[in-house]
Amino acid sequence: MRKLFWAGALLFVGIAVVLGRGLFLNPTYIPSPFIGKPMPHFDLPVAGKPSQHVTNGTFRGHVVLLNVFASWCVSCRQEMPVLIRLQSLHVVRLVGVDYKDTRKGLQRYLRVFGNPYSLVVNDKRGMAVINWGIYGVPETFVVNKQGLVAYKFVGPITWRRLKDKLLPLVHRLQAEPAPAAPVAS
């Protein structure tokens, strides 16, 4: 009987430790397998200009914040004032990836909330950003000059997160040298 009591007590303590640890985890942190690796390939049309396409090579030599959003996303609306403020600082190229959206939805969204993006591309089927390992919208990726994913943020960006984490990272990445140009043969 005593062994059964101690076995139950140990089981209870083990479960309590595991559950208690969860209280201290950051729910917005979802590890990305792409950190430190080249951004996945994509080829997407520019919003409003379907004959113009953008690929991951377009951004080589620039630090970029790639923000995946949608007009139907409530959390995306939350972060728009922060993105507008970021755009006014002129510190980084902010590229929007419109995820599973309609042309009218995107136009209305940018008209109502403003357009902080230097460029918006459409991923109507959602297949390109799935290759990035997104869980939902909004999600933001920081990509360095070499085209490597440096950071992933899940959820709406707050001013505090931008000021404390993203901007210092952007400044550090911008101080790094640009990739060498390919040698012509």
N, C-alpha and C positions, 0 to 999 in steps of 0.2 A: 504494500500500500504506500509505503514511504517512497519507493522508487517511482511509482506512478505520479505521486505529488511532484517530485523533483523534475521528472520528465515534462510534466505539464507546465511547471514554472519556467523551465528553460525554453520551452517552445514559445510561451507567452513573451518572455524577454526578447527572444530572437525576432519575433514578429513585431514587437514594439520598436526595436532598434531599426528594422528595415522601414517601417512606416514613418518613424520619427525622422529618419534621414531625408525622406521625401519632403518634409516641411522646409528644408533648407536649400532645395534645388531651385534653380531659376526656370520657371515654366516657359520663358521665351527662348531658352537655349536649346536648340536642336542641332546636334553635331552634323556637319556636312562632310561627306567623303571627298569633296572637291577642294577643301582648304589646302592651299599650297600647290594645287594642280591646275593645269590649263582649264579655262572655262570650256564647257561643252560646246561643240559646234552648233551653230544655228544660222539660218538664212531666212529672215523675216521681212515682209514688206513694210515700208514706212507708212504710217497712218495717213490716209488721205492721198497717198501717192503709190498705189499698188504696183506700178511698174518699177519703182525704186526699191532695191533690197539692201538690207544691212546684214553683215555677217560678223562673227566674233573678231575677224581680222580688222574690221573697221576701227576698232578702238585701240589697236596696238600703238604703244607710245604714249597713251593717256591713262590717267587714273580715272575710273568711272564708277559711279554708283548706279547699279542696275536695279530699278524698282519695279517689281511685278505688282500690278494693280488691276482693278476692274471697276467699271461704273456701278455695278450692282453690289459692290463690297462696302459695307457700313464702316468697317475699320479703316478702309482706305480713305474714306472721307475725313476720319479723325486725324490722319497724318498730313493731309494736304496743307494746312496752315504752316506746319513745320517745313514741308518741302518748298513751299513758296518762300519762306524766310531763308532757307538754305540757298535757293536760286538767287536771291537778292544779294548774297554774299559773294557770288562769283568765284567760289573756291574749287569747285569740282564739276565735272560734266555729269549731269543727272539724266539718265536715259530711262524712259518709261516703257515697260512691256505690258501692253493691254491684253489681258488674259481672258479668253473665252467671252468676248464682248461683241456688241454690234457697233456698226459705224455711228448710228444715231446715238446710241448710249454713250459712246466715247465723246462725241461732239458736245452733247448736253452736259456731261460730267465736267469737261474742261471749261466750258462756258460758265457753269455755275460756280465751280470751285477754283478756277484759275489753272494756268498751265505752267508748272515749274520746270518742265522738261525741255532740254535742248533738242531732244529727238524722242518721238514715240513710235514704236513698232507694234504691229498686230500679231498676236498669236491666237487666232480665232479658234483653232482646234485644241489649243493647250498642249500640243505635243512637244514643242521646243522647250518650254520651261519645265516640263515633266523630266526631261533629261538633266535638268539642274537639281532635281530632287526636291522640288517645292512641295510643301504640305498644304498650302492654301495661300490666300492673298490677304494682306500684303506681305511680301518678303523682299528683302533688299540685300544685294550682294555688292561687296567692294572688290573691284578688280584692279590689279596693279598694272604698270606700264608694259610688263611682259605678257599680260593676258592671263595671269594666274589669279585664282580666286583667293583673296586675302581674308575675307570675313563674310559671314552670313548672319543676317538679323531677321528673325521671324516676328511678325506682328507690326502694328503701327509704330512708326518712329516718333518718339517724344523729343521735345527740345533738349531735355536733360540727357537722353541717350545720345543724341546727335552731338551735343557739346562735350560730353564726358568720354565718349568712345569713338564715334565715327569721325568727327573732325580731326582729333589728334592722329588717328590712323591715316586719314587722307593726307594730312600734312607730312607725315613721316614717309608715306609712299611717294608723294610728289618730290621729295628731296632725293629719292633714289635716281640713279642714272637711267636714261631711256635705253631700250634695247638697241643693240648694234644693227645697223641696216644690213640687209642681206648683200653679199658680194656678188656682183654680176659676173657671169662667166663668158 
